[in-house]
Amino acid sequence: MSYTLQVSDVSKRYSGIPVVSHVSFTACAGQVTGYLGPNGSGKSTTMKIITGLIKPDTGEVRFAGEPIHNNLRSFRERLGYVPEEPQLYTHLSGNEYLTMVAQLRSLPTKIARTRIQELLRLFGLEQDRDVSMSGYSKGMRQKVLLAAALLHNPAMILLDEPFSGLDVGSALTLRNLIAELAARGKTVMFSSHELETVERICTRVVILHRGQIVADDDIRRLQTLMALPTLEGIFAQLAIEQDTVAIARQIADVIDA
């Protein structure tokens, strides 16, 4: 079975104001798809639509050929999701939280215990496994969220700013992990402001601006078509309306005056 994600003509309005307008793209199994856009471009709204947390006004989302709302529970059983704004039960320890997630996912106890132990170890959380998450750093909490998203071995992994709070070593591990998961046939889609990371690991990118797609292509082909050497240059031309160089110079002038 091909675990392809298809977003078809999806639109969403809030109080009559369009947030996402006629968005269509495909994220294929075995590939890493980057979903980019400035703040307020509709990225997180699209992500929530894909997870089924929000219903679109028009259009539909399909996974493995089936509309997700035909059987939302079945779809979510195959989905691993790390949201941009995490909500954790911080009175729990990392071990307790992952155990709760495993129970909600109906993982067999023995499998769950083994996976939790190994994930805590590999994410560098073993020594703090029984410490309340209220005492965890932002990066430690992010690792718990990543472990929770992967615990049930999902077919599709949706990551919204997954590098938030991670130190350099953990970020490098996650970068390699994303590539490894795609190589094992999973559908991986992630949104990030770290364009250098996106450029290194994504097969293709979808760029959103003011709720509409302005690019959807292989990164190398975009670089050739636009005669720009980096994803940063492409993103700046397609999705940034400000002259960032001029603004930076003006800020420096203000403090230098």
C-alpha positions in Angstrom: 0.0 0.0 0.0 1.2 3.5 -0.9 0.9 5.8 2.1 0.6 9.0 0.0 -0.9 12.2 1.5 -3.1 14.2 -0.9 -4.3 17.7 -0.1 -6.9 18.7 -2.7 -8.3 22.3 -3.1 -8.4 22.9 0.7 -9.7 26.3 1.9 -10.4 27.7 5.3 -11.8 31.0 6.5 -12.1 32.5 9.9 -14.8 35.3 10.4 -15.0 35.5 6.6 -11.2 36.1 6.2 -9.4 33.5 4.1 -6.5 31.8 5.9 -5.9 29.0 3.4 -7.1 29.3 -0.2 -7.4 26.4 -2.6 -4.3 24.6 -1.4 -3.4 21.4 -3.2 -0.2 19.2 -3.0 1.0 15.7 -2.6 3.4 14.2 0.0 4.7 10.8 -1.1 5.9 7.9 1.0 9.6 7.6 1.1 10.1 11.3 0.6 10.6 14.3 3.0 8.3 17.1 2.1 9.0 20.6 3.5 6.1 22.9 4.1 7.3 26.5 4.4 5.9 30.0 4.8 6.2 33.2 6.8 4.3 33.5 10.1 0.6 34.0 9.3 0.8 32.3 5.9 -1.6 29.5 6.9 1.0 26.7 7.6 -0.2 25.7 11.0 -3.8 25.8 9.9 -3.0 23.5 7.0 -1.2 21.2 9.4 -4.2 21.0 11.7 -6.5 20.3 8.7 -4.2 17.4 7.7 -4.4 15.9 11.2 -8.2 16.2 11.2 -8.2 18.7 14.1 -9.8 21.3 11.9 -12.3 20.6 9.1 -11.7 22.6 5.9 -14.5 24.7 4.4 -13.9 23.2 1.0 -11.6 20.4 -0.4 -10.4 17.2 1.2 -7.4 15.4 2.6 -6.7 11.8 1.5 -4.3 9.3 3.0 -3.5 6.1 1.2 -6.3 6.9 -1.2 -9.0 7.4 1.4 -10.6 10.7 2.7 -9.3 11.0 6.3 -12.8 12.0 7.6 -14.3 8.7 6.4 -12.5 7.0 9.3 -10.6 9.7 11.3 -9.7 7.3 14.1 -8.1 4.8 11.7 -6.1 7.7 10.1 -4.9 9.0 13.4 -3.7 5.5 14.4 -1.3 5.8 11.4 -0.2 9.4 12.2 2.6 10.7 14.4 2.2 14.4 15.0 4.4 17.0 16.8 2.5 20.3 17.0 4.1 23.7 16.9 2.6 24.6 20.3 3.0 21.5 22.5 0.6 20.8 25.3 2.0 18.4 27.9 0.9 17.1 31.3 3.9 18.5 33.0 3.0 17.0 36.4 3.9 13.7 34.8 7.4 12.4 34.3 8.7 11.6 30.8 8.2 7.9 31.5 4.7 8.4 32.8 3.7 10.5 29.9 5.0 8.1 27.3 3.3 5.2 29.1 0.0 7.1 29.0 0.5 7.7 25.2 1.3 4.0 24.7 -1.9 3.0 26.5 -4.0 5.4 24.4 -2.4 3.9 21.4 -3.3 0.4 22.6 0.3 -0.8 22.4 0.9 -4.1 24.1 2.5 -3.6 27.5 5.7 -5.4 26.8 6.4 -3.7 23.5 5.5 -0.3 25.0 7.9 -0.8 27.9 10.8 -1.8 25.7 10.2 1.1 23.2 9.8 3.7 25.9 13.0 2.6 27.7 15.0 2.7 24.4 13.6 6.0 23.2 14.3 7.7 26.5 17.8 6.4 26.4 18.4 7.4 22.7 17.0 10.8 23.2 19.2 11.3 26.3 16.4 11.4 28.8 17.1 8.2 30.7 18.5 9.8 33.8 15.4 12.1 34.0 12.8 9.5 33.1 11.1 9.7 36.5 11.5 13.4 37.0 8.4 15.6 36.6 8.4 17.3 33.2 7.7 20.6 35.0 11.5 20.6 35.6 12.4 19.7 32.0 14.0 22.2 29.6 12.2 23.2 26.4 14.5 20.8 24.5 13.8 17.9 26.8 10.1 18.4 26.4 10.5 18.5 22.7 12.3 15.1 22.8 9.4 13.7 24.8 7.0 14.9 22.1 9.1 13.4 19.4 9.2 10.1 21.2 5.5 10.1 21.7 4.9 10.8 18.0 7.1 7.8 17.0 6.1 5.4 19.7 3.4 3.5 17.7 5.6 3.3 14.5 3.3 5.5 12.4 3.1 5.4 8.6 3.0 9.2 8.4 4.9 11.7 10.5 3.9 15.3 10.6 6.3 17.7 12.3 5.5 21.4 13.0 8.8 23.2 13.9 10.3 20.0 15.3 13.8 21.5 16.0 12.4 24.0 18.5 14.6 24.1 21.7 16.9 21.3 20.6 20.7 21.6 21.1 23.1 21.1 18.2 23.7 17.4 18.8 20.0 16.6 19.2 19.1 18.7 16.1 21.7 16.7 14.0 20.2 13.4 15.4 16.7 14.6 14.4 17.9 15.6 10.9 19.3 12.2 10.3 16.3 10.5 11.9 13.9 12.3 9.5 15.9 11.1 6.5 16.1 7.5 7.9 12.3 7.4 8.5 11.7 8.4 4.9 14.2 5.9 3.6 12.2 3.2 5.4 9.1 4.1 3.4 7.3 6.5 5.7 5.6 9.7 4.6 7.4 12.6 6.3 6.2 16.2 6.2 7.6 19.0 8.3 7.4 22.7 8.7 10.5 24.6 9.8 12.0 28.1 9.8 15.5 26.5 9.6 15.8 26.7 5.8 19.3 25.2 5.7 18.0 22.1 7.4 15.0 21.9 5.0 17.4 22.3 2.0 19.6 19.5 3.3 17.0 16.8 4.0 13.8 17.6 1.9 13.1 15.9 -1.3 10.7 18.6 -2.3 9.2 21.8 -0.8 5.8 23.4 -0.8 6.0 27.2 -0.1 2.9 29.0 1.2 2.3 32.8 1.0 -0.9 34.5 2.2 -2.7 31.2 2.3 -1.8 30.2 -1.3 0.9 27.9 -2.7 3.6 29.8 -4.6 5.9 26.9 -5.2 5.7 23.1 -5.1 8.6 21.3 -6.6 11.9 19.5 -6.2 14.4 21.8 -4.5 17.1 21.4 -7.1 14.6 22.1 -9.9 13.4 25.2 -8.2 17.0 26.4 -7.9 17.5 25.9 -11.6 14.2 27.4 -12.7 14.7 30.5 -10.5 18.4 30.8 -11.0 19.0 31.0 -7.3 21.6 28.9 -5.5 19.9 28.4 -2.1 16.4 27.7 -0.7 16.8 30.9 1.4 17.0 32.9 -1.8 14.0 31.2 -3.3 12.0 31.7 -0.1 12.9 35.3 0.2 11.9 36.0 -3.4 8.6 34.1 -3.3 7.3 34.6 0.3 9.0 37.6 1.9 7.7 41.0 1.0 10.1 43.1 3.1 13.6 44.1 1.9 15.3 42.3 4.8 18.8 43.6 3.9 17.6 47.3 4.0 15.7 46.8 7.2 18.7 45.2 8.9 20.8 48.2 7.7 18.3 50.7 9.1 18.2 48.9 12.5 22.0 49.1 12.7 21.8 52.8 11.7 19.3 53.5 14.5 21.5 52.1 17.2 24.7 53.6 15.7 23.3 57.1 15.5 
